[in-house]
Amino acid sequence: MRRPLWIALLAAVAFAVIVLPRLPARWVFPHPAGIACASIDGTVWSGSCSGLTAQGAALGDLAWDLRPARLLTGELAAHVVLEHGPVRARADLALGLGTGITLRNVLADVPLDPAVIPRAPRALHGTVHAQLELLRIAHGALTELKGRIEAHDLTQSSGRVTSLGSYAVVFPGGSGEPAGSVQDLGGPLAVQGTLRLTGAPGYELEGEVAPRPGAAPELVNSLQFLGTPDALGRRPFSMAGTY
């Protein structure tokens, strides 16, 4: 009685290991509502989705390489790469049963452009570079974040173009709402503060800012609305919003 059972189990494992990864990706690629590909190539194991769109927004070309051994731990895992014009992103992704989405070893370069990031301020321009050890999403909320995000060569184009400098936020990771330290990377403003990502989803940013020598007069004047500076010329600031 046991021998036929073992034969059936071995046959099932052989089918999963040998046959399933070689199936054309277009046969089994999921098509949830609002998500589509212009073309699907490759296999389930290693394939690509060209012209990926979600809710009508063009996301670019997606490629993946599955990690089949992770299926034994109850996770669907893959190395994924997304390219869309100047956007470059790659990560190790894992989908667990009831545990949400986990991204590790994230590298991404994204321009601050409303055509790429619909909610990006239209008058703010620059580039964002992210290098994250860990990003975890559960039940639609960001629950854990560890790594560094930099914004380079920011400019404000409402009226005349004004240089705002470059900045970085470092998230140490850990439980609770993700919170990171903010500092400037040079430029017209000296900034130190904290950024907290809340469950709305939203953000709370607060800290101190002071103009450096050579800062544009209109930028210096805009800081006067923050109140009286301290002995070192620093003024407190805070802002909050949703995203």
ZIGINOR-V155815 format. One record per helix or strand. SS is the DSSP state (h for helix, s for strand). FROM is the first residue (numbers start at 1). TO is the last residue. Records with the same first field share a line. If there is no record, write none. Layout:
BEGIN
SS=FROM-TO  FROM-TO
END
This chain:
BEGIN
h=2-22  25-28  68-73  217-226
s=24-24  35-36  39-43  46-54  57-66  75-84  87-96  100-111  124-138  141-156  162-172  179-184  189-198  202-211  235-242
END
